[in-house]
């Protein structure tokens, strides 16, 4: 099995929102904001080629489904569907993906499931040969969002996924589709039922830890539903990955795709052995 990091459409979002209650004097040393206080963010996906003989895509990024006014509002940089270009560079089309694993259904993680916006055309799914895996607990949230995060969901998406006949709702550590090859962890701090996939010595951190700077325990996002719970979940998650040597894959870090977690003598977590991109990285066996 090989891992590939695939860039989707990038975003520019308010740095204060991304770093929660951390002061700008601190976070601006990590990522410099522009004149509008926005910072660059990737929407990076993970491709596993040859996972039990299949092409498995972990997340799809934000995609290009927004109409122009909403694309501007949410800071989406490119008009084209960048993930499709990234798949092509890896030698695949969206039709070649056998499984799409979604940590959650917020638009910056699931919007890439949809074709690029065209005036007068309704939203439509890509990946016609893939099974779509979503955590059951998060699916219930998506069907009945709280006002706090309703705007983060794509209203048409659940019905499209159900109508495909290829949706699997995942309960527990393993799915029927992927079996023992992928292990799932769960978190409720960012959104109820966030599903974190681990395979071949790599774990997709999604919005539990969107990038290197959020590895530091007190750093959370303004978008998180329950920041204190997230910090407790993050500590347990990092301790487990550190003990087992599982590397962290970051979706929103614009400069780093993969890193090893560290902990210093004061108990502070950090990262090492950082990789900006993956192009055919060999998986490590027996870790999921």
URSULPE-V585031 format. One record per pair of residues at least 4 apart in sequence whose C-alpha atoms are under 6 Angstrom apart, sorted by the first residue. I is the first residue (numbers start at 1). J is the second residue. Records with the same first field share a line. If there is no record, write none. Layout:
I=J + J
This chain:
1=49 + 50 + 51 + 283
2=48 + 49 + 280 + 281 + 282 + 283
3=47 + 48 + 280 + 281
4=46 + 47 + 278 + 279 + 280
5=45 + 46 + 277 + 278
6=44 + 45 + 86
7=44 + 83
8=43 + 44 + 61 + 82 + 83
9=63 + 78 + 82
10=41 + 42 + 43 + 76 + 77
11=41 + 75 + 76 + 77
12=38 + 39 + 40 + 41 + 75
13=38 + 39
14=37 + 38
15=38 + 39
16=20
17=222
18=221 + 222
19=220 + 221
20=220 + 221 + 222
24=28
28=32
33=37 + 38 + 39
34=38
41=252 + 254
42=252 + 253 + 254
43=61 + 251 + 252
44=251
45=58 + 59 + 60
46=57 + 58
47=56 + 57
48=55 + 56
49=55
50=54 + 55
54=98
55=97 + 98
56=98 + 99 + 100
57=100
58=100 + 101
59=101 + 102 + 109
60=109 + 110 + 112
61=108 + 109 + 110 + 112
62=107 + 108 + 109 + 111 + 112
63=81 + 111 + 112
64=81 + 116
65=116 + 117
66=70 + 71
67=117
71=76
81=116
87=92 + 93
88=92 + 93
92=96
94=127
95=127 + 128 + 129
97=130
98=129 + 130
99=130 + 131
100=132
101=133
102=134
103=194 + 195 + 196
104=194
105=110
106=152 + 153
107=111 + 152 + 153
113=125 + 126
114=124 + 125 + 126
115=124 + 126
131=166 + 167
132=167
133=168
134=169 + 170
135=169 + 170 + 195
136=169 + 170 + 171
137=193
138=192 + 193
141=145
145=150
146=150
170=175
173=183 + 184
174=179 + 183
175=179
182=198 + 199 + 288
183=197 + 198 + 288
184=196 + 197
185=195 + 196
186=194 + 195 + 196
187=193 + 194
188=192 + 193
189=225 + 226 + 227 + 229 + 230
190=224 + 225
191=225
196=204
197=203 + 204
198=202 + 203 + 288
199=288
200=283 + 284 + 285 + 287
201=246 + 284 + 287
202=246 + 247 + 248
203=248 + 249
204=249
205=209 + 249 + 250
206=210 + 251
209=214
210=250 + 251 + 252
211=250 + 252 + 253
214=219
216=269
217=231
230=234
238=242
241=245 + 246
242=261
247=259 + 260
248=258 + 259
249=257 + 258
250=257
255=276
256=275 + 276
257=275 + 276 + 277
258=274 + 275
259=271 + 272 + 273 + 274
260=271 + 272 + 273
261=270 + 271
262=269 + 270 + 271
263=267 + 268 + 269
264=268
